Amino acid sequence: MRDFEQRYGRSANSVRLLAVSKQQSIEKIHEAAQAGVRDFGENYLQEAESKIAALASLGLCWHFIGPIQSNKTRMIAELFDWVHSIERDKIARRLSEQRPAGMPPLNVCVQVNLSGEKSKSGCTLQDVDALCDEIALLSGLKLRGLMAIPAPLDQLDEQRAAFAPLADRFQRLKRLHPGMDTLSIGMSNDFEAAIAEGSTQIRLGTAIFGARRA
Ligand SMILES: *Cc1c(COP(=O)(O)O)cnc(C)c1O
């Protein structure tokens, strides 16, 4: 990833790594933490709960990156440091209300659906500005950026073209919300394109840990 920063004219260390540890063992997370990784992403709450408890002494930073059901917001608000997958205002309000008073505000990204397919997670590009405005008013949340998972594509130029509208919107929203510093794009198969388009946080699972267990 540092090579790609250089190749695409990004400043050194401007891209952070989020290690996606869903369906990976506690031992593998521990190894990655020993190697210096601090940020880990999980999609499934029950699985995450036991890992976070088991690794609590390491002081890791935990990111929730999966779809959010409204009856699970309390647990997410209590367990995580970040949430990347906010797609509606109701969920944002619940997370804000349920964030425990003694904890710092929950760092959040709005997930955007770039493919326009209804079956995919995320709000539309049309709705993202209003949702960001709303989140900025919630005291339990800290608006940090945008996240997306584009449909899988093979070619670098196609992948870049898919990310470009989001990168553009991110730059525009940052002027309205100066606390926005996170463009959470890029997975194992498209992180080069994401870095080229301005990603500040790539979310790598299989590229770091190998295949997930079935
Ligand atoms: C699983 C997952 C990833 C990591 O995917 P890989 O292809 O294994 O890198 C990244 N982001 C989200 C939201 C995921 O669910």
The ligand as an SDF file (V2000), in Angstrom:
LIG
                    3D

 15 15  0  0  0  0  0  0  0  0999 V2000
  -15.3670   -8.5140    4.1880 C   0  0  0  0  0  0  0  0  0  0  0  0
  -15.2650   -7.0250    4.0040 C   0  0  0  0  0  0  0  0  0  0  0  0
  -14.0570   -6.4190    3.6050 C   0  0  0  0  0  0  0  0  0  0  0  0
  -12.7830   -7.1840    3.2860 C   0  0  0  0  0  0  0  0  0  0  0  0
  -12.9170   -7.9140    2.1350 O   0  0  0  0  0  0  0  0  0  0  0  0
  -11.6480   -8.6340    1.4450 P   0  0  0  0  0  0  0  0  0  0  0  0
  -12.0790   -8.8240    0.0670 O   0  0  0  0  0  0  0  0  0  0  0  0
  -11.4270   -9.8880    2.2110 O   0  0  0  0  0  0  0  0  0  0  0  0
  -10.4990   -7.6920    1.5730 O   0  0  0  0  0  0  0  0  0  0  0  0
  -14.0330   -5.0360    3.5240 C   0  0  0  0  0  0  0  0  0  0  0  0
  -15.1030   -4.2900    3.8000 N   0  0  0  0  0  0  0  0  0  0  0  0
  -16.2890   -4.8230    4.1620 C   0  0  0  0  0  0  0  0  0  0  0  0
  -17.4390   -3.9470    4.4490 C   0  0  0  0  0  0  0  0  0  0  0  0
  -16.3970   -6.2210    4.2620 C   0  0  0  0  0  0  0  0  0  0  0  0
  -17.5860   -6.7400    4.6110 O   0  0  0  0  0  0  0  0  0  0  0  0
  1  2  1  0
  2  3  1  0
  2 14  2  0
  3  4  1  0
  3 10  2  0
  4  5  1  0
  5  6  1  0
  6  7  2  0
  6  8  1  0
  6  9  1  0
 10 11  1  0
 11 12  2  0
 12 13  1  0
 12 14  1  0
 14 15  1  0
M  END
$$$$
